[in-house]
């Protein structure tokens, strides 16, 4: 039981930390003995927690007058129509390349709504978590 708890905590915090995220958290805890479903759930929850953290910090920074004006200027740009239309799909596809921290910050700075960022990030984390766990399990079964 303590092994499961320690692996769960490790997966959660490794999923939360930038640069580790689910791409390192899932393989590490699966190699350490955690089952794939638990690895996806715990590291996914930790990874998803980064999204509200970034959105909250963005909101705090935008309260500073000088910084807030600059951030508003970024939100209303000439690509606004495309961002509103395809932003969720871009978050879904780009998260695997740059990570959830960068995607949440970039999405919000480009004016995407909180809802779209949260839903797209959650779907992306689930899909890439499943793909990562599947690949790791296949690799472990091979050896």
Secondary structure as the mmCIF struct_conf table of DSSP 4:
data_model
#
loop_
_struct_conf.conf_type_id
_struct_conf.id
_struct_conf.beg_label_comp_id
_struct_conf.beg_label_asym_id
_struct_conf.beg_label_seq_id
_struct_conf.end_label_comp_id
_struct_conf.end_label_asym_id
_struct_conf.end_label_seq_id
HELX_RH_AL_P HELX_RH_AL_P1 UNK A 2 UNK A 16
BEND BEND1 UNK A 17 UNK A 17
TURN_TY1_P TURN_TY1_P1 UNK A 18 UNK A 20
HELX_RH_AL_P HELX_RH_AL_P2 UNK A 21 UNK A 31
TURN_TY1_P TURN_TY1_P2 UNK A 32 UNK A 33
HELX_RH_AL_P HELX_RH_AL_P3 UNK A 36 UNK A 62
TURN_TY1_P TURN_TY1_P3 UNK A 63 UNK A 63
BEND BEND2 UNK A 64 UNK A 64
HELX_RH_AL_P HELX_RH_AL_P4 UNK A 65 UNK A 75
BEND BEND3 UNK A 76 UNK A 76
TURN_TY1_P TURN_TY1_P4 UNK A 78 UNK A 79
HELX_RH_AL_P HELX_RH_AL_P5 UNK A 80 UNK A 98
HELX_RH_AL_P HELX_RH_AL_P6 UNK A 100 UNK A 109
TURN_TY1_P TURN_TY1_P5 UNK A 110 UNK A 111
HELX_RH_AL_P HELX_RH_AL_P7 UNK A 114 UNK A 142
#
